[in-house]
Amino acid sequence: MSSITIMHSSLFWFLLASTISGLSFAQDFSTHEINLDDAGNFTLKWAVEGDSIDIEVQVKVTGWIALGISPDGGLARADLLFAYFDITTGRINATDRMAQLSADGSQVQVMMDTVQNWEYLTGTKSDKGLTVRVRRKLETCDSMDQPITADTTRIVYSMGQELPSNILRPSIPAGIFTGKKLLLLDESLAVRRMGEPIRPATTLEWNILMDGIRIPENTDEFTQCSLQKIPTFSKRLHLIKVEPRVEQGNNEIVSSMMVYICQDFVTVSTTPKNFDCGSATSSAPVLGNCTVMLAAWANGGTTLRYPDDVGYPIGPELSDRYVLLRVRYTLDNFSTSNQRRVDSSGLKMHLSDKLRKFEAGVLPVGLADDVIVPSYFNTLRTFGLCSDPCTKEALLDDGVSVFGGLLHTGTSGKSARLRQIRDGIELPSLLKDDHLAADYQENRGIYPRRRILKGDQLLLDCSYAANVPETDALNSSSSRVETCFATVLYYPRMNMTSCQSSYLMESLGEQLGLEAQENLQPQLIVLPKSIINSTNIDLLNITTEGNITVIHPIVLQPASSLNITHVAKRDVLSVDWANRLRSFNWTPEATRITQAFYSNGTVGSKCTFENGQSETSVISRPHFIPTKPPNSTCPEPTTLLPGWVPVQTVLSLNAPQANTPRSTRSSAATMNGTSVILTLLSFGAYFVTVVWTGG
């Protein structure tokens, strides 16, 4: 086979003009910035414009940089940007690479990608380190690249002071790479890109923290609640920022933190200040009267900043009432050697007296209760529903605008999608993450903002994967707790405080062959005397739905100072079934029944309002016409006649080859190491290749 190399001045200037035109710099660069390491040695900045992303890396070394996108968080097949300072040319060189892991996993081979999709924009070297800015398409249609989507992105990165001996195919110790999870396409700062002014800083800080609560031993997870008094406010304020305060050393075990505003009759005189609220039987009375969500955070999340035109209202009417801080701890990997047995985590509220245009609310959707699943399973799906009767009842005529939200699952969660269904037709998802990570569940921005209208349904789908061998899944008596939960950040605020659903667990118990338990122990729910006139103390004798009287068991105050309310029999039965499933002997058939039940079972959909009242309806998973996925920007594979190859243009940003003549290497460096290879249509055994190297 032969080839012909052609150099022509007109082609040279055409390709030179094309190359330079592609190096335009993004205006108003860096809408996002993060230090990937705690020491601030590796800073990542980025901005998305259309179908491309500009990324700038700043490191405190003068040798080389590796920044990659991993398909699963590991190093194997990670899509790498590899940049280094070439001491022979005095310039930065940036190339598109792929990581190949050695057989023993100790070394990373940084292989050159056959198609170079990182476009080098600029780079500098100083005594402080290297700065490199590059650009690429979000979807390159290259099988060796990872697409950049709105899902959680697994980043791997490393850097070094000394260049590897073989810069074209360096071998780097795997141990010096670090991982990080990010939302590269998060739209939280979109309002600032529109040029709207940034509002003044915080005028008041309010800490809502646990007070050295003790973490119990011999448990995989537990939930602690704390009632805390709201400060006295003399005027209306807006909550503009929510900052997590996780106790040092407890980052891995603090799974979620929620803050709810309680009804004015909830006080520490009727409820313990701190209590275990993981058991629905003991915590139902308090949780049922603290339903107005103020803030939510999940593991791995950072500070939530409201858009500059939105704030959550906090006024004098809340003074001296109570909030409920609810913290869940996941202790699967708990180690006494490096983690504390006490915790004082919580959330810091940043308030401003500069009121904003819109007043926001936080709407919890999804599952109201945890679900009990086998510890060993391959895949499982659950769903939670905010039904159309609830949105018809609560929403204003022109609906509400959604500007953000949070997706939250347990440790085996793999994906979550908040669907919006209108008149039986699914609209584009409000929130979606097909690569969800249990240890990184961040608040997300939505831009452009979306509208929810009366009659819409909000369906939250969650999927889980335990990834265990089939032999381990047989006849296990172990269970785990999972959740499927989301928050919707919206305005204007409405009086519906939650719109969630719960599985009818007695139906699952019956399908699994469990016999109903006849003699359920009554629960006691106690409300302060101020709720019901003292002459109605005979409410103690009221029975409802199967002769079940509901009273709270943990309150010890004399009955003369208390009054009673009740909950439905269904709630008591669901709690009983859930408790029994925790010690259930899971056979493969029982696991299959449970998987089918959670995927398509009947739920009780419940909407709760600010006055404490609620409406419940029994409903099945809705049927709808699914939304069409966006059209792929990648071309269909081309079918060619035998002996033909397609026209292709390859822009290669790699360093000059070692055997390249000195004069050619110098010229290539002048164009930042850019070379262009143009392969023309060929027939049979002959083809023509035009090679141009800068200079």
N, C-alpha and C positions, 0 to 999 in steps of 0.2 A: 504494500500500500504506500502511496506517495502523497506528499502534500506540497503546496506552493505557498510561500510566505510573500506577501505583497505589502510594500510601504508606499503610500500615496499621500501627497501633501493635502489634497482636498479632503480625503477621508480623515486625516489627522485633525484638521481644524473643525470638521463636523463633529467628531467624537469629543474633541476638547470642549467645544461649546456645549454639547449635550451633558458632559460630565460636570462642568462648572454650574450649569443651570440647575442641576440636581442638588447643589450644595447650599441652597438658600437656608437661612437661619430662621428658626421659629420666633415669632414676635411674642413678647410678654412671656418668656420662657418660665418654666417651673411653677406649676400650680400645686405640686406635691413635693415634699422633701422629708427624708427620714435618715437618721443615723442607723445603719444596719447593726453596728456593734455599740456597746455601752460606752466605750472609750472615745467614740467619735472619730475613729480612724478610717471609716468607710462610709461615706455619705452618698446617698442616692437621690437624685432629683429627676422629675419627669413631668411631661405634659403631653396630652393627647390632642391631636388636631385631625379631624376627619378619620381616615382609615390608617393613620400613622401615629407612632409614638416617638417622641424625642426623649432620650435618656442621657443624663450627665452623671458621671461617676467621679468623685473626688476622694483620693486616698492619700494617706501619709506615708507613702513609699515612693521610690523613684525607679523601681524595676518593672513590675508587670501587674496586671489586673485580670482577674477572671470573674465574670458575672454571668450567671446562667439561670435558665428557667427549666425546672425539673418536672417531668410528668407525674411523679409521685413523691417528691421530697428527697429522693436518693440522688446519687451522682450518675448512675448508669443512664446513658442517652440524654443527659442534660444538654440543652441547647445553650451554648456558651458564646459570649463575647469575650475575646481574648485580646488585650491591648498591652503594649509595652513600649518603652523608650529605646529606640535603635541608636546605640552609641556611635555607629559608623556613619549615620546620616544626620544625627541630631534631631530626629523627628519622631512623633508618635505614630505607631502602626497599629491598626485595629482590624481584626479579622473575625469572621464567622466560623465557629468551631463546634464540635460535638464531643462530649465526654464519653470515653470508653473505659470501663472499670476493669482492672486486672483480675485474674481468676481468684486471687486471695483477697481482693477488695482493698488492698493497701495502696495502690497507685492509680492515678487517673491519667490516661492517655488523652491528650488534647488534640483531637484529630481535626484536620482542615475539612470544612464543609465543601461539597462539590459546587454549591451555588452560594455566592456571597450576598447575604440579604441585609447585613448591617452597613448602613451608609455613613461613612466617617464625615463628621462636620467640622470639628475643631478639637485641638488638644494642646495642652501646655505642660511644661515641666518646670518646677521651681525647687528651691531648697526644701519647701514644705511637702512636696509630693507631686503626684500626677493628677491632671484633670482631663477627661475625655468626654466629648459629646458625640452621640451617634443617633441615627434614625433608622427605623425599619417599619414595614407594614405590620399591622396587627395580625393579619393572616397572610403568610407568604406563599402558601400552597406548596411548601417544600416539606417533604416527608422527614427531613432531618431537623426541622424547626418545630418549636412548640408554639401554637397559636396563643395570642394574648387576648383573653376574654374578660368578662365581668366576674368570672368565678374567682375563687381564692387561688392565687398564684404562689407556687412554691419556688422560692429563690434560693440559689446556692451561690456562694461567693468566696473568693480568696484573693490574696495579694502577696507579693514578695519583693524584697529589696534587690536580690541578685537574679539575673536572667538565667533560665534553664540552659543547659549546655546545647540542647537541640531545640532551637526556638520554633522550627517548623513543625515539630511533633514532640512537644515537651511532655515529660512524665513528672507529675506533681503528686506528692504524698496526699492521699485522701484525707488524712487526719487534719490538715490545715484548712479544709473547706468547712464552712459554716452554713446552716440553713436558716431561712426566714420566710414567713408567710405574709403576703401583702394583697391588697386590692388595688391593682394597678389602674383599673378603670373606674374607681370610685368617683362619684360626681358631687361629693359634699361641698366642694369649693366652686361649683359651677356659677353660683350667683356672683362671686367676686370676679370671675372672668367677664361678666357682663358689665363691669365697671361700677357697680353700686358701691357706695362708701362703706368702709369698715366701721362699725359702731364703736363707741367708747368702751373702755375696759370695765371689768367687774367693779362694782361698788360695795358688795357685801359677799362674804363667803360663809357657807353653812355646812358644817361637817355632820354627816350621818354615818356613824361608825359603830361597829361592835366594840364592846368594852372588855377585852381580854377573855372572851368565852373559851371554855376548855373543849378541845377536840376529843371526842370519846375514842376508846380503843376498840378493836375487834369489830369494826363495821366498814363496809365498802363505801357507804355514802350516808350523809345525814344533813338535815336542814335546820338551821337555827333562825329564830325570829327575835327581834328586839323592838319594843315600843319606845319611841323617843318623842319628846315634846317639841312642838314647832315653836320657834322663837316668836316674840311679839313684833309684828310689823305695823308701822304707823302709816304706811302708804303702799300703794300698789307697785309691785316690782315685776320684772321679767327674769325668769331663769334662762340664761343664754349659753351655759356651758356645764357639762357634767363630767367630773374628773374621777377616775377610779383611784382608790387608795388601798392597794393590796399589801398586806403585811409582808415585809421582807422575809423570804424563805418559804412563803406559802403560795407562790404564784401557781404551782401545778395543782393545788388541791382546791382553790377557790374557783368553783365552776360557774356560778352566776350570782348576781346581786340585783335585787329588785326593791324599789321603795314605793310604798302605797300610802295615800292619804286616807286616814280613817274617819268614820262618822264621828260627830261631836260627842256621842255618849261613850265612846271607847276611851277608857282611862286606865292607869295602872292600879286604881283602886278596885277594879273589877277583873283585871287581867294581869298575870305576872309580867314584869318588865321584859324578862328574857325567858324563852321557852323553846323546846323542841317542837318545830312545826312540820316535821316530815310526815307525821301520822295524820291522815285526814280526820280520824275520829276525834283527836284531841285538839286540833287546830281549826276545825271548820267554823266555830263561832267567831273567832277573831278574824280569820281570813275573809269570811263572808261579810264582815263589816268594815273591811279596809280594802276597797276595790278600785279606788281612783289612782291609777298608776302615775307616779311622778317621774320615775327614771328606771332604766333597765340597762344592765351590763352583763356580758358573758366573757368567758375565758379568752384571753388574748386581745380583748378590745382596748382601744385607746380612748382618749378624751373625745366626747361628743360635743361638737360646737354647732349651735343652731345657725341656720342661715341668717344673714344680716337684717332681714326684714321680718323675722319670726322670733317670738319668745313665748315661754310657758308662763302663764299668769300666777303670781303668788301675791295674795292680798291680805289686808287686816282681818278678813273674815276667817282666816285660818289660824290666827294667833291663838296660842295655848291649846290647840288641838294636838293630835298625835299622828305621827307617821309610823309605818311598820317597815322595818328593814328586814328583808328575808334573804339569807345567804345560804347557798347550797355548796356543800363540800363533797368532792369526789376523791375517795381515799384509796383507789385501786393501787396506786404506786406510792403510798405513804411510807416514808422512812423516818424513823425517829432520829437518825444520825444527822440529817441535814434539814429537817423541818421542825417547826415548833409545835408544841401541843396546845398552844393558845393562839387566839387570832383576834385582831382588832381591825379587820378590813372594813371597807364601806365606800361611800361615795361622797365627794365634795361638790356642793352646789354653788355655782357662781351666779350671783344675781346682779341686776342692773336697774337703776331707777330711770334709765333712758328707754322709755317704752317704745316698742317696735310696732310696725304696721299690723301684723297679724298675731293673734293669740292661739297657741297650739294646744293640742291634746295628744296623749299617748294611748293608743288603743291596742290592748292585748288580743291576739287572735290565735287560732290553732287549737291545741288540746289544753283543756283546763286542768286535767289530771295527768299524772305519770301513767305509763303503761308498763305492765309486767311482761317481760319476754324471756325466752330461754337464754341462758348464757351462751349456748352454742347454736348457731344457725348460720346459714350462708347469706341469705338476703331476706329483708323484711321491709314492709312499707306500712306507714300509718297516715292518717289524714285527720285534720281538724277543720271544722266548718263554721263560718259566720254566715248564717242563713239569710235569705231575702226577707222574711218577716221582720228580722231585727233591723236591717238597714231601712226598710220601709217605715218602721216606727221611729227610728232615731235620727235619720239624716235630714238635713234641710232640703228645701225644694231643689236648690241648685247643687247639692252635694257638698263634698269637702275636697280639698286639695291635699295630695300626699307628697311629702318632700323627702321621706327617708324611712328607715326601719331597720330591724334587727332580726336575723334568723338564728334560732338556737335549737340544737339537739343535744343528746347525751354523747357518751364516749364512742359509740359505734356509728354515729350519724355520718352519712356520706354525701347526702344531697338534700336540699330543701327548696321548695318552689311555692311562692304565694301567688295563686292564680286568681284572676278577676273574671267573673262570669256575668254576662249581662244578656238577659233574654235568651238563655240557652246557648250563647256563643262565647267562647273564651277569648278575652282580649290578651294582648301581650302581658307577660307576668309582671307583677308589681315588684317582686323581689325574687331572685333566683341565684342559686349556687350549686352547680353540678359537681364541684370538687370541694365540698365543705370540709373543714377541719375542726375537730372537737376542741383543739387548743387555740383556735383563732376564729372567733365569731364576732365580727366587728359591725358597728352601726354603719349603714350604707346610705349614701345620698341618692335621690331620684331626680333626674333632670333630663328633659323638661318635666315639670311636676304633673302628676296624674290626678284625674278626678274619679272619685267614687260617688255613684248616684244612688238614689232610692231604688231598692229592689235588686241591687247588685249582690252577688254572692262572693265571699272570699274563702277560697279553698286552699288550705296549706297541706301540701304533700311532702312527706319526709321519707327518706330511705336509709336503711342501715345495712351494714355488712360486718359480720364478726370475723370472717376470714379464718376459719378453723378447719382442721381436717375432718372429713366425714366421720371417722371413727370416734372422734371426741364428742360428736353431737348425739351419740346414741345413748338413750336412757340416762340423761343427766337430771339430777334433782336440783341443779343450781339455776337461779333466776337472776335477772338484772333489771334495773329500772331504766326506762328510756323516756324521752320527752320529745315533743314536736310543738314548738312555740315560736311566735313571732310578735313583734311590735310594729305598729304603723304610726309614724309621726305625721300629723296632719293639721290643718286649720280650715275654717274656724272651729273652735272647740264646741263639741256637742255634749249632751248629757248622758250618752251611753259610755260606760266606763270599761266594759269588756264585751267581747263577742266571740265566745269559744264553744267548744263541745266536749262531751265526755262519752266514752264507749259505755254501752250497757253491759257491764261485766258479767251480770248474771246469765246473759245469753251465751257468752263464751264459756262460762262454767258449765252450762247445760250441754253444750256441744262437746265438751271434754269429758262428759260423763260424771261430773261432780254432782252429788245430791244437794239439794237446797238445805240450808241449815235452819231448822225450825225456830229455835229459841235464841234469837239475836238479843244481845245485851243492849238495853237502851242507852242512847247517848244523851248527855245533858248540855243544852245550849243556854247560857245565862246572859241576859241583857240587863243593863242598869234599870233601876226602878223608875228613872225618869222617862223611859220609853213608854211604859204603860202605867196608867193610873194605879195607885196602890190598892184601890178597891178591886182590881182585877187579879189579885193574887191567886184566885181559884183557877187561873190558867194552868196551874200545876196538874189539874185533873183532865185537861184536854187530851184526847187521843186522836190520832189521824192515820189513815191508810194502813190498815192491818194492826190497829191497836199499838202502834209504836209511838211512845212519848220520847221526845228528844230533849235532853238536858246535858249541859257540859260537865264532865267529870273532874276537871282540874281546879275549878274555882271553889274556894273553901269558905267564902263569906256566908254569914247567916242568911237563911232564906227570907227573912223579913226585909232585907235590904235589896232583894233581887226579884226579877220577874222573868218569865219563861216564854220562849218561842219554840217553833219546831221546824224540822226540815222534812222533805219527802222521804217515803219509804225507799224509793229508788236509790237515794244517796247512801242510806245505811247498807243496803244490799251490795252496792258497788264496792264500798269499802271492804265489806266482808269477803267478797269474791277476790278482790285484789290481794288481801292478806293471805288467803288460802293458796293463791297461785304462786306466792313467793316460795313455798316449799313443795310445789307440785313436781311429780316425777315425769319429766319430759321425755316422751318417746318420739321417734321420728314422725309418727302419725299425728300425735298431739301438736308437734311443732308445725306441721303442714296445716292443721286446722286453725291454729293461731295466726299463721301468716295470712290465710284467706280471710279470717275474721277482721283483722286489722286493716286489710286492704279495702274491703267492701262492706264492712259491718254497719249496723244501725247505731246512730249516735243520738244523744240528747243535746240539741243545740240551745245554748243559753245566752241571752244578752242581759247585762246588768246595768242599772242606771244609777246616777249620782245619789238619789234618795234611798238607795239600798234595795229597791224593788227589782225584780227580774222576771223575765218571760222565758219559758222553756218549751221546746217542741221536739218531738221524736222524728227523726228524718234520716233517710238513707243518703249515701253518696250521690251527689247530683250527676245527671247525664248532661253532656254538653258537646258542642262541636268544637274540637280543639283548634287552637290557633295554629297557623302554618308557620313552620320554622323559617327564618330568613333565608333567602336564596344564597347559595354558596357563591363566593366571589372567585372560586378556583375553577379553571376551565376543565371540561371533561377530557378524559384521556383521549389522545388523538390516534386514530387508526391510519396507518401509513401503508403505502404499497411496498412490496418487498424491495429492499435495496435503497429506500429513501430515508433520510433523516431530516428532522424539522429545523427550520431556521431558529437560532437562539442567540441571544446576546448575554454574555456573562461579564459582570463587573467584578473583578477580583481585587480585594484590598489586602492581600497577603504580601509579606515581605518578598523582595527579590530572591530567587533561588540562589543557592550557594555557588552554582557553576555559571551564573550570569556574569558576563564581562563587566569589569569595573565601571566602564563608561556608562553602560546600560543601567547598572545599579544606581549610579549617581543620578541619572536622568529620572529614573522611576521615583527616587526619593523626593525629587523636586515636585512631583505631582502627588505627594503623600502616598507613594507606593501604589498608585492606581494603574492598572493595566486593563485593556479591553480585548476580548477575544471574540471575533465575529465568525461564526461557522455558517457558510452558505449552503443552500440546498445542494445535495450531491446525489449522484446516481452510480449504482454499481460499486466498484471497488475504488473509485476516485472521488476525492472531495477537495475543496479549496478552503483554506483557512486564512483569514486576515488577522494578523496580530499587530497591535499597536501598543507600545509602552511609552508612558509619559515622557516627553522630551524630544 
